């Protein structure tokens, strides 16, 4: 059975569909023929991928809050999903310092509300909870983290994602196995792509610097991150969800989706490359001000996904950066961004693994 055949007609609930990553996944599911219900807060930025790519055209959109247990229960009862992708979250490290209570309420108790609703959803066969590469106890070492490394988190965001991993394991063991519901978690690297206007994120910060004509100020130019185009982990999520649904409990565990080792690069390398692609339209400088703690180095080992799922990254970092610039320049030129975004997804699907 092809991936297209598998997804055609499947009832899917996607939380976080108004966000950057969720918007891309919603469009991928639409192309595959799934019947998608989205559950999320209103788009978190203006502009947004959700609005520019008209993501709402291809799904039923429920605008609500995961902190409202009744709202998510009602959404599951109405959608009767077979598969759930959980992407809704408070996703920013620096915001978690500003409002830790809201971060834990959304990222931990919001997940509990979803799981409680799932316990009452007889149609549900598979769930994928997307956490973060920051869920690990970061020891600032040079090698990559594997799925069996200790969980931790220096800041409230990272800690909340480690908590979400523990909550998932507890519900899987206590309830979901007996319910014949297969639940996995996914930990992805730093994603980049067109349509991201998030606060304190590199690509949006570059765009703002270009528009304002001011230097880009980098908090941690030497910080190393596992950069990848947003379509890379999303393709892994789709593959993992299919395996959970069709083949069962063997896949109900934690999974890393990260780039090749050589694509874990310092922030300043990425910025220099983007400055070249933007033909010198911005310059950068180190921000000397004091900032909340952020990890200096983070790398992911995705060997498990490669060996057991057959998942492989398709776009090397240089190609991913070119695709980002192409998308942003198309938007600045006033192109049809729904058509452009769908065309980038089609090009990704047609490319062979790197």
C-alpha positions as YAML, in Angstrom:
chain: A
units: angstrom
residues:
- id: 1
  name: UNK
  ca: [0.00, 0.00, 0.00]
- id: 2
  name: UNK
  ca: [1.39, 3.43, -0.92]
- id: 3
  name: UNK
  ca: [1.41, 6.29, 1.57]
- id: 4
  name: UNK
  ca: [-1.23, 8.04, -0.53]
- id: 5
  name: UNK
  ca: [-3.48, 4.99, -0.37]
- id: 6
  name: UNK
  ca: [-3.04, 4.68, 3.36]
- id: 7
  name: UNK
  ca: [-3.99, 8.25, 4.20]
- id: 8
  name: UNK
  ca: [-6.84, 8.65, 1.76]
- id: 9
  name: UNK
  ca: [-10.04, 9.01, 3.77]
- id: 10
  name: UNK
  ca: [-8.36, 8.56, 7.17]
- id: 11
  name: UNK
  ca: [-9.96, 10.68, 9.90]
- id: 12
  name: UNK
  ca: [-7.18, 12.70, 11.55]
- id: 13
  name: UNK
  ca: [-7.20, 15.19, 14.42]
- id: 14
  name: UNK
  ca: [-4.27, 17.61, 14.30]
- id: 15
  name: UNK
  ca: [-3.67, 19.93, 17.24]
- id: 16
  name: UNK
  ca: [-1.68, 23.07, 16.51]
- id: 17
  name: UNK
  ca: [-2.80, 23.38, 12.87]
- id: 18
  name: UNK
  ca: [-2.68, 27.20, 12.99]
- id: 19
  name: UNK
  ca: [1.03, 27.20, 13.86]
- id: 20
  name: UNK
  ca: [4.04, 27.05, 11.57]
- id: 21
  name: UNK
  ca: [4.81, 23.35, 11.83]
- id: 22
  name: UNK
  ca: [1.16, 22.32, 12.12]
- id: 23
  name: UNK
  ca: [0.25, 24.32, 9.03]
- id: 24
  name: UNK
  ca: [2.79, 22.48, 6.90]
- id: 25
  name: UNK
  ca: [1.59, 19.12, 8.25]
- id: 26
  name: UNK
  ca: [-2.04, 20.03, 7.56]
- id: 27
  name: UNK
  ca: [-1.19, 20.74, 3.91]
- id: 28
  name: UNK
  ca: [0.72, 17.44, 3.62]
- id: 29
  name: UNK
  ca: [-2.26, 15.54, 5.01]
- id: 30
  name: UNK
  ca: [-4.59, 17.37, 2.63]
- id: 31
  name: UNK
  ca: [-2.43, 16.33, -0.34]
- id: 32
  name: UNK
  ca: [-2.60, 12.72, 0.89]
- id: 33
  name: UNK
  ca: [-6.39, 12.78, 1.03]
- id: 34
  name: UNK
  ca: [-6.93, 12.62, 4.80]
- id: 35
  name: UNK
  ca: [-10.04, 14.08, 6.43]
- id: 36
  name: UNK
  ca: [-8.50, 16.48, 8.92]
- id: 37
  name: UNK
  ca: [-9.94, 18.29, 11.91]
- id: 38
  name: UNK
  ca: [-7.64, 20.96, 13.33]
- id: 39
  name: UNK
  ca: [-7.74, 22.06, 16.97]
- id: 40
  name: UNK
  ca: [-5.73, 25.11, 18.02]
- id: 41
  name: UNK
  ca: [-5.67, 28.67, 19.24]
- id: 42
  name: UNK
  ca: [-5.88, 31.42, 16.58]
- id: 43
  name: UNK
  ca: [-2.72, 31.87, 14.49]
- id: 44
  name: UNK
  ca: [0.04, 33.01, 16.86]
- id: 45
  name: UNK
  ca: [1.58, 35.56, 14.47]
- id: 46
  name: UNK
  ca: [0.57, 38.12, 11.87]
- id: 47
  name: UNK
  ca: [1.24, 37.28, 9.08]
- id: 48
  name: UNK
  ca: [1.00, 33.50, 9.41]
- id: 49
  name: UNK
  ca: [1.42, 30.43, 7.25]
- id: 50
  name: UNK
  ca: [-2.13, 29.42, 8.19]
- id: 51
  name: UNK
  ca: [-3.58, 32.52, 6.54]
- id: 52
  name: UNK
  ca: [-1.15, 32.99, 3.64]
- id: 53
  name: UNK
  ca: [-1.30, 29.33, 2.51]
- id: 54
  name: UNK
  ca: [-5.04, 29.15, 3.25]
- id: 55
  name: UNK
  ca: [-4.52, 26.05, 5.37]
- id: 56
  name: UNK
  ca: [-8.12, 26.18, 6.57]
- id: 57
  name: UNK
  ca: [-9.41, 25.37, 3.07]
- id: 58
  name: UNK
  ca: [-8.45, 21.72, 3.40]
- id: 59
  name: UNK
  ca: [-9.75, 20.89, 6.88]
- id: 60
  name: UNK
  ca: [-12.35, 21.55, 9.54]
- id: 61
  name: UNK
  ca: [-10.86, 24.12, 11.92]
- id: 62
  name: UNK
  ca: [-11.75, 24.24, 15.63]
- id: 63
  name: UNK
  ca: [-10.37, 27.33, 17.37]
- id: 64
  name: UNK
  ca: [-10.10, 26.40, 21.04]
- id: 65
  name: UNK
  ca: [-7.65, 25.97, 23.92]
- id: 66
  name: UNK
  ca: [-6.10, 22.69, 25.11]
- id: 67
  name: UNK
  ca: [-6.35, 24.02, 28.66]
- id: 68
  name: UNK
  ca: [-10.13, 23.61, 28.25]
- id: 69
  name: UNK
  ca: [-10.64, 19.89, 28.85]
- id: 70
  name: UNK
  ca: [-14.25, 20.04, 27.65]
- id: 71
  name: UNK
  ca: [-13.29, 21.63, 24.35]
- id: 72
  name: UNK
  ca: [-10.82, 18.92, 23.35]
- id: 73
  name: UNK
  ca: [-13.22, 16.18, 24.46]
- id: 74
  name: UNK
  ca: [-15.97, 17.70, 22.33]
- id: 75
  name: UNK
  ca: [-13.61, 17.96, 19.33]
- id: 76
  name: UNK
  ca: [-12.64, 14.28, 19.53]
- id: 77
  name: UNK
  ca: [-16.25, 13.17, 19.94]
- id: 78
  name: UNK
  ca: [-17.28, 15.10, 16.84]
- id: 79
  name: UNK
  ca: [-14.26, 14.25, 14.66]
- id: 80
  name: UNK
  ca: [-14.10, 10.54, 15.62]
- id: 81
  name: UNK
  ca: [-10.42, 10.43, 14.59]
- id: 82
  name: UNK
  ca: [-8.51, 7.28, 13.80]
- id: 83
  name: UNK
  ca: [-5.16, 9.07, 14.20]
- id: 84
  name: UNK
  ca: [-4.11, 12.08, 16.29]
- id: 85
  name: UNK
  ca: [-1.06, 14.28, 15.73]
- id: 86
  name: UNK
  ca: [-0.42, 16.46, 18.79]
- id: 87
  name: UNK
  ca: [1.63, 19.54, 17.89]
- id: 88
  name: UNK
  ca: [-0.11, 22.27, 19.92]
- id: 89
  name: UNK
  ca: [2.24, 23.78, 22.50]
- id: 90
  name: UNK
  ca: [3.81, 26.86, 23.99]
- id: 91
  name: UNK
  ca: [6.96, 26.42, 21.85]
- id: 92
  name: UNK
  ca: [9.41, 29.12, 22.97]
- id: 93
  name: UNK
  ca: [12.22, 28.80, 25.50]
- id: 94
  name: UNK
  ca: [12.36, 32.53, 26.28]
- id: 95
  name: UNK
  ca: [8.57, 32.78, 26.66]
- id: 96
  name: UNK
  ca: [8.75, 29.95, 29.18]
- id: 97
  name: UNK
  ca: [11.00, 32.11, 31.35]
- id: 98
  name: UNK
  ca: [8.46, 34.94, 31.13]
- id: 99
  name: UNK
  ca: [5.42, 32.77, 31.88]
- id: 100
  name: UNK
  ca: [6.35, 29.32, 33.21]
- id: 101
  name: UNK
  ca: [2.86, 28.60, 34.58]
- id: 102
  name: UNK
  ca: [1.28, 29.06, 31.16]
- id: 103
  name: UNK
  ca: [3.98, 26.87, 29.61]
- id: 104
  name: UNK
  ca: [3.32, 23.97, 31.98]
- id: 105
  name: UNK
  ca: [-0.46, 24.45, 31.78]
- id: 106
  name: UNK
  ca: [-0.37, 24.10, 28.00]
- id: 107
  name: UNK
  ca: [2.45, 21.62, 27.47]
- id: 108
  name: UNK
  ca: [1.71, 19.27, 30.36]
- id: 109
  name: UNK
  ca: [-1.90, 19.67, 31.47]
- id: 110
  name: UNK
  ca: [-3.04, 20.34, 27.91]
- id: 111
  name: UNK
  ca: [-1.56, 16.95, 27.01]
- id: 112
  name: UNK
  ca: [-3.32, 15.34, 29.98]
- id: 113
  name: UNK
  ca: [-6.63, 16.79, 28.76]
- id: 114
  name: UNK
  ca: [-6.01, 15.34, 25.30]
- id: 115
  name: UNK
  ca: [-5.13, 11.92, 26.74]
- id: 116
  name: UNK
  ca: [-8.21, 11.93, 28.97]
- id: 117
  name: UNK
  ca: [-10.34, 12.66, 25.91]
- id: 118
  name: UNK
  ca: [-8.53, 9.91, 23.99]
- id: 119
  name: UNK
  ca: [-9.51, 7.39, 26.65]
- id: 120
  name: UNK
  ca: [-13.13, 8.05, 25.68]
- id: 121
  name: UNK
  ca: [-12.58, 7.86, 21.91]
- id: 122
  name: UNK
  ca: [-13.30, 4.36, 20.61]
- id: 123
  name: UNK
  ca: [-12.36, 5.21, 17.00]
- id: 124
  name: UNK
  ca: [-8.76, 6.12, 17.87]
- id: 125
  name: UNK
  ca: [-6.01, 3.71, 16.82]
- id: 126
  name: UNK
  ca: [-2.78, 5.75, 16.85]
- id: 127
  name: UNK
  ca: [-1.45, 8.93, 18.46]
- id: 128
  name: UNK
  ca: [1.80, 10.80, 17.94]
- id: 129
  name: UNK
  ca: [2.83, 13.32, 20.60]
- id: 130
  name: UNK
  ca: [5.42, 15.73, 19.21]
- id: 131
  name: UNK
  ca: [7.69, 16.89, 22.02]
- id: 132
  name: UNK
  ca: [11.15, 18.41, 21.38]
- id: 133
  name: UNK
  ca: [14.85, 17.72, 21.03]
- id: 134
  name: UNK
  ca: [15.20, 19.88, 24.15]
- id: 135
  name: UNK
  ca: [13.55, 17.21, 26.33]
- id: 136
  name: UNK
  ca: [16.96, 15.64, 27.03]
- id: 137
  name: UNK
  ca: [19.16, 16.42, 30.01]
- id: 138
  name: UNK
  ca: [21.58, 18.56, 28.07]
- id: 139
  name: UNK
  ca: [25.18, 17.95, 29.13]
- id: 140
  name: UNK
  ca: [26.67, 20.17, 26.41]
- id: 141
  name: UNK
  ca: [28.58, 17.23, 25.00]
- id: 142
  name: UNK
  ca: [29.73, 16.86, 21.40]
- id: 143
  name: UNK
  ca: [27.98, 13.61, 20.47]
- id: 144
  name: UNK
  ca: [24.33, 13.14, 19.62]
- id: 145
  name: UNK
  ca: [21.49, 12.25, 21.98]
- id: 146
  name: UNK
  ca: [19.71, 8.93, 21.56]
- id: 147
  name: UNK
  ca: [16.20, 8.06, 22.60]
- id: 148
  name: UNK
  ca: [17.38, 6.24, 25.75]
- id: 149
  name: UNK
  ca: [19.31, 9.24, 27.15]
- id: 150
  name: UNK
  ca: [18.04, 10.78, 30.42]
- id: 151
  name: UNK
  ca: [15.29, 13.39, 30.17]
- id: 152
  name: UNK
  ca: [15.71, 16.79, 31.79]
- id: 153
  name: UNK
  ca: [15.41, 20.47, 31.00]
- id: 154
  name: UNK
  ca: [17.20, 23.54, 32.35]
- id: 155
  name: UNK
  ca: [14.36, 25.94, 31.48]
- id: 156
  name: UNK
  ca: [10.56, 25.60, 31.90]
- id: 157
  name: UNK
  ca: [9.96, 24.90, 28.20]
- id: 158
  name: UNK
  ca: [12.51, 22.08, 27.99]
- id: 159
  name: UNK
  ca: [11.36, 20.69, 31.32]
- id: 160
  name: UNK
  ca: [7.72, 20.78, 30.19]
- id: 161
  name: UNK
  ca: [8.61, 18.67, 27.16]
- id: 162
  name: UNK
  ca: [10.45, 16.15, 29.33]
- id: 163
  name: UNK
  ca: [7.33, 16.05, 31.51]
- id: 164
  name: UNK
  ca: [5.23, 15.44, 28.38]
- id: 165
  name: UNK
  ca: [7.40, 12.43, 27.58]
- id: 166
  name: UNK
  ca: [6.85, 11.02, 31.07]
- id: 167
  name: UNK
  ca: [3.10, 11.66, 30.90]
- id: 168
  name: UNK
  ca: [2.96, 9.83, 27.57]
- id: 169
  name: UNK
  ca: [4.78, 6.80, 28.99]
- id: 170
  name: UNK
  ca: [2.49, 6.71, 32.03]
- id: 171
  name: UNK
  ca: [-0.71, 6.86, 29.98]
- id: 172
  name: UNK
  ca: [0.62, 4.29, 27.53]
- id: 173
  name: UNK
  ca: [1.38, 1.83, 30.32]
- id: 174
  name: UNK
  ca: [-1.64, 2.53, 32.52]
- id: 175
  name: UNK
  ca: [-4.39, 2.92, 29.93]
- id: 176
  name: UNK
  ca: [-3.61, 2.90, 26.22]
- id: 177
  name: UNK
  ca: [-2.15, -0.60, 25.81]
- id: 178
  name: UNK
  ca: [-5.34, -2.08, 27.26]
- id: 179
  name: UNK
  ca: [-7.34, 0.16, 24.93]
- id: 180
  name: UNK
  ca: [-5.34, -1.08, 21.91]
- id: 181
  name: UNK
  ca: [-4.28, 2.52, 21.24]
- id: 182
  name: UNK
  ca: [-0.67, 2.90, 20.09]
- id: 183
  name: UNK
  ca: [1.07, 6.08, 21.24]
- id: 184
  name: UNK
  ca: [4.54, 7.32, 20.31]
- id: 185
  name: UNK
  ca: [6.54, 10.50, 20.87]
- id: 186
  name: UNK
  ca: [8.66, 12.36, 18.33]
- id: 187
  name: UNK
  ca: [11.64, 14.58, 19.06]
- id: 188
  name: UNK
  ca: [12.76, 16.75, 16.14]
- id: 189
  name: UNK
  ca: [15.66, 19.07, 15.58]
- id: 190
  name: UNK
  ca: [15.46, 22.82, 14.92]
- id: 191
  name: UNK
  ca: [13.11, 23.23, 11.98]
- id: 192
  name: UNK
  ca: [13.29, 25.97, 9.38]
- id: 193
  name: UNK
  ca: [10.98, 26.75, 6.50]
- id: 194
  name: UNK
  ca: [8.93, 29.38, 4.77]
- id: 195
  name: UNK
  ca: [6.03, 30.94, 6.62]
- id: 196
  name: UNK
  ca: [7.62, 31.11, 10.06]
- id: 197
  name: UNK
  ca: [7.14, 34.42, 11.88]
- id: 198
  name: UNK
  ca: [7.64, 33.09, 15.40]
- id: 199
  name: UNK
  ca: [9.20, 35.26, 18.08]
- id: 200
  name: UNK
  ca: [12.85, 34.60, 18.95]
- id: 201
  name: UNK
  ca: [13.36, 32.33, 15.94]
- id: 202
  name: UNK
  ca: [16.25, 32.77, 13.53]
- id: 203
  name: UNK
  ca: [14.55, 32.95, 10.11]
- id: 204
  name: UNK
  ca: [11.84, 35.39, 11.27]
- id: 205
  name: UNK
  ca: [14.49, 37.50, 12.99]
- id: 206
  name: UNK
  ca: [16.41, 37.69, 9.70]
- id: 207
  name: UNK
  ca: [13.28, 38.80, 7.84]
- id: 208
  name: UNK
  ca: [12.56, 41.47, 10.41]
- id: 209
  name: UNK
  ca: [16.14, 42.74, 10.12]
- id: 210
  name: UNK
  ca: [15.83, 42.92, 6.32]
- id: 211
  name: UNK
  ca: [12.54, 44.80, 6.45]
- id: 212
  name: UNK
  ca: [13.77, 47.21, 9.16]
- id: 213
  name: UNK
  ca: [17.18, 47.72, 7.56]
- id: 214
  name: UNK
  ca: [18.89, 47.05, 10.86]
- id: 215
  name: UNK
  ca: [21.62, 44.55, 11.81]
- id: 216
  name: UNK
  ca: [20.49, 41.11, 12.94]
- id: 217
  name: UNK
  ca: [21.45, 40.70, 16.60]
- id: 218
  name: UNK
  ca: [22.36, 37.13, 17.57]
- id: 219
  name: UNK
  ca: [22.11, 35.95, 21.17]
- id: 220
  name: UNK
  ca: [24.33, 32.87, 20.79]
- id: 221
  name: UNK
  ca: [26.11, 32.91, 17.42]
- id: 222
  name: UNK
  ca: [28.27, 29.88, 18.28]
- id: 223
  name: UNK
  ca: [25.39, 27.69, 19.53]
- id: 224
  name: UNK
  ca: [25.13, 24.44, 17.57]
- id: 225
  name: UNK
  ca: [21.72, 23.11, 16.56]
- id: 226
  name: UNK
  ca: [20.46, 20.16, 14.41]
- id: 227
  name: UNK
  ca: [18.95, 22.28, 11.61]
- id: 228
  name: UNK
  ca: [16.50, 20.72, 9.14]
- id: 229
  name: UNK
  ca: [13.72, 21.80, 6.83]
- id: 230
  name: UNK
  ca: [10.32, 21.49, 8.45]
- id: 231
  name: UNK
  ca: [9.22, 18.89, 5.89]
- id: 232
  name: UNK
  ca: [11.91, 16.46, 7.09]
- id: 233
  name: UNK
  ca: [10.49, 15.59, 10.53]
- id: 234
  name: UNK
  ca: [6.91, 15.91, 9.25]
- id: 235
  name: UNK
  ca: [7.58, 13.17, 6.71]
- id: 236
  name: UNK
  ca: [8.88, 11.09, 9.61]
- id: 237
  name: UNK
  ca: [5.76, 11.76, 11.67]
- id: 238
  name: UNK
  ca: [3.56, 10.56, 8.83]
- id: 239
  name: UNK
  ca: [5.60, 7.39, 8.39]
- id: 240
  name: UNK
  ca: [5.61, 6.68, 12.13]
- id: 241
  name: UNK
  ca: [1.86, 7.23, 12.46]
- id: 242
  name: UNK
  ca: [1.24, 4.82, 9.59]
- id: 243
  name: UNK
  ca: [3.43, 2.19, 11.29]
- id: 244
  name: UNK
  ca: [1.62, 2.70, 14.60]
- id: 245
  name: UNK
  ca: [-1.74, 2.26, 12.93]
- id: 246
  name: UNK
  ca: [-0.90, -0.66, 10.67]
- id: 247
  name: UNK
  ca: [1.76, -2.60, 12.57]
- id: 248
  name: UNK
  ca: [1.18, -1.78, 16.20]
- id: 249
  name: UNK
  ca: [2.88, -1.75, 19.54]
- id: 250
  name: UNK
  ca: [6.45, -2.26, 18.30]
- id: 251
  name: UNK
  ca: [6.47, 1.41, 17.23]
- id: 252
  name: UNK
  ca: [4.88, 2.84, 20.40]
- id: 253
  name: UNK
  ca: [8.00, 4.48, 21.84]
- id: 254
  name: UNK
  ca: [10.17, 7.61, 21.49]
- id: 255
  name: UNK
  ca: [11.73, 8.58, 18.15]
- id: 256
  name: UNK
  ca: [14.34, 11.16, 17.10]
- id: 257
  name: UNK
  ca: [14.06, 12.88, 13.73]
- id: 258
  name: UNK
  ca: [17.24, 14.82, 13.10]
- id: 259
  name: UNK
  ca: [19.54, 15.73, 10.20]
- id: 260
  name: UNK
  ca: [22.84, 14.22, 9.18]
- id: 261
  name: UNK
  ca: [25.61, 14.91, 11.70]
- id: 262
  name: UNK
  ca: [27.32, 17.41, 9.43]
- id: 263
  name: UNK
  ca: [24.12, 19.51, 9.27]
- id: 264
  name: UNK
  ca: [24.34, 20.32, 12.99]
- id: 265
  name: UNK
  ca: [25.88, 23.75, 12.50]
- id: 266
  name: UNK
  ca: [26.56, 26.90, 14.54]
- id: 267
  name: UNK
  ca: [24.04, 29.71, 14.28]
- id: 268
  name: UNK
  ca: [26.63, 32.04, 12.74]
- id: 269
  name: UNK
  ca: [27.31, 29.54, 9.90]
- id: 270
  name: UNK
  ca: [23.62, 29.45, 9.07]
- id: 271
  name: UNK
  ca: [23.34, 33.22, 9.11]
- id: 272
  name: UNK
  ca: [26.38, 33.70, 6.87]
- id: 273
  name: UNK
  ca: [24.93, 31.25, 4.35]
- id: 274
  name: UNK
  ca: [21.54, 32.97, 4.38]
- id: 275
  name: UNK
  ca: [23.20, 36.38, 3.99]
- id: 276
  name: UNK
  ca: [24.83, 35.07, 0.83]
- id: 277
  name: UNK
  ca: [21.52, 33.75, -0.52]
- id: 278
  name: UNK
  ca: [19.88, 37.09, 0.27]
- id: 279
  name: UNK
  ca: [22.71, 38.79, -1.64]
- id: 280
  name: UNK
  ca: [23.98, 40.82, 1.27]
- id: 281
  name: UNK
  ca: [20.66, 42.38, 2.24]
- id: 282
  name: UNK
  ca: [21.44, 42.07, 5.94]
- id: 283
  name: UNK
  ca: [24.40, 41.99, 8.32]
- id: 284
  name: UNK
  ca: [24.63, 40.52, 11.79]
- id: 285
  name: UNK
  ca: [26.31, 41.27, 15.09]
- id: 286
  name: UNK
  ca: [26.53, 39.56, 18.46]
- id: 287
  name: UNK
  ca: [24.05, 40.80, 21.02]
- id: 288
  name: UNK
  ca: [26.11, 41.71, 24.14]
- id: 289
  name: UNK
  ca: [23.16, 41.87, 26.53]
- id: 290
  name: UNK
  ca: [22.53, 39.22, 29.19]
- id: 291
  name: UNK
  ca: [20.03, 36.54, 28.16]
- id: 292
  name: UNK
  ca: [18.36, 33.58, 29.87]
- id: 293
  name: UNK
  ca: [20.26, 30.32, 29.67]
- id: 294
  name: UNK
  ca: [20.04, 28.38, 26.39]
- id: 295
  name: UNK
  ca: [21.99, 25.23, 25.55]
- id: 296
  name: UNK
  ca: [25.22, 25.82, 23.62]
- id: 297
  name: UNK
  ca: [25.21, 22.48, 21.79]
- id: 298
  name: UNK
  ca: [22.48, 20.04, 20.80]
- id: 299
  name: UNK
  ca: [22.63, 17.15, 18.33]
- id: 300
  name: UNK
  ca: [20.22, 14.27, 17.68]
- id: 301
  name: UNK
  ca: [20.96, 10.66, 16.75]
- id: 302
  name: UNK
  ca: [18.24, 9.52, 14.33]
- id: 303
  name: UNK
  ca: [19.67, 6.03, 13.71]
- id: 304
  name: UNK
  ca: [16.56, 4.36, 15.15]
- id: 305
  name: UNK
  ca: [14.28, 6.12, 12.65]
- id: 306
  name: UNK
  ca: [16.63, 5.29, 9.80]
- id: 307
  name: UNK
  ca: [16.97, 1.62, 10.69]
- id: 308
  name: UNK
  ca: [13.46, 0.77, 11.90]
- id: 309
  name: UNK
  ca: [11.29, 3.17, 9.89]
- id: 310
  name: UNK
  ca: [13.40, 3.52, 6.78]
- id: 311
  name: UNK
  ca: [13.21, 7.30, 7.20]
- id: 312
  name: UNK
  ca: [15.93, 9.41, 5.59]
- id: 313
  name: UNK
  ca: [16.38, 13.18, 5.28]
- id: 314
  name: UNK
  ca: [15.84, 14.34, 1.70]
- id: 315
  name: UNK
  ca: [17.21, 17.88, 1.69]
- id: 316
  name: UNK
  ca: [20.68, 18.68, 2.97]
- id: 317
  name: UNK
  ca: [20.97, 21.91, 4.93]
- id: 318
  name: UNK
  ca: [22.18, 23.93, 1.94]
- id: 319
  name: UNK
  ca: [19.11, 22.86, -0.06]
- id: 320
  name: UNK
  ca: [16.81, 23.54, 2.90]
- id: 321
  name: UNK
  ca: [18.15, 27.09, 3.21]
- id: 322
  name: UNK
  ca: [17.61, 27.69, -0.48]
- id: 323
  name: UNK
  ca: [14.00, 26.51, -0.15]
- id: 324
  name: UNK
  ca: [13.47, 28.88, 2.78]
- id: 325
  name: UNK
  ca: [14.79, 31.85, 0.82]
- id: 326
  name: UNK
  ca: [12.71, 30.86, -2.22]
- id: 327
  name: UNK
  ca: [9.53, 30.79, -0.09]
- id: 328
  name: UNK
  ca: [10.16, 34.10, 1.63]
- id: 329
  name: UNK
  ca: [11.08, 35.86, -1.62]
- id: 330
  name: UNK
  ca: [7.96, 34.47, -3.31]
- id: 331
  name: UNK
  ca: [5.89, 35.92, -0.47]
- id: 332
  name: UNK
  ca: [7.62, 39.30, -0.75]
- id: 333
  name: UNK
  ca: [6.90, 39.23, -4.51]
- id: 334
  name: UNK
  ca: [3.18, 38.71, -3.89]
- id: 335
  name: UNK
  ca: [2.87, 35.16, -5.26]
- id: 336
  name: UNK
  ca: [0.03, 32.73, -4.43]
- id: 337
  name: UNK
  ca: [1.52, 31.21, -1.30]
- id: 338
  name: UNK
  ca: [-0.92, 28.32, -1.04]
- id: 339
  name: UNK
  ca: [0.11, 27.15, -4.51]
- id: 340
  name: UNK
  ca: [3.78, 27.84, -3.79]
- id: 341
  name: UNK
  ca: [3.73, 25.93, -0.50]
- id: 342
  name: UNK
  ca: [1.96, 22.94, -2.02]
- id: 343
  name: UNK
  ca: [4.52, 22.98, -4.86]
- id: 344
  name: UNK
  ca: [7.39, 22.86, -2.35]
- id: 345
  name: UNK
  ca: [5.74, 19.87, -0.65]
- id: 346
  name: UNK
  ca: [5.39, 18.13, -4.02]
- id: 347
  name: UNK
  ca: [9.06, 18.81, -4.84]
- id: 348
  name: UNK
  ca: [10.11, 17.41, -1.47]
- id: 349
  name: UNK
  ca: [8.04, 14.25, -1.96]
- id: 350
  name: UNK
  ca: [9.58, 13.68, -5.39]
- id: 351
  name: UNK
  ca: [13.19, 14.03, -4.22]
- id: 352
  name: UNK
  ca: [15.19, 10.99, -3.16]
- id: 353
  name: UNK
  ca: [16.77, 10.78, 0.30]
- id: 354
  name: UNK
  ca: [20.06, 12.66, 0.57]
...
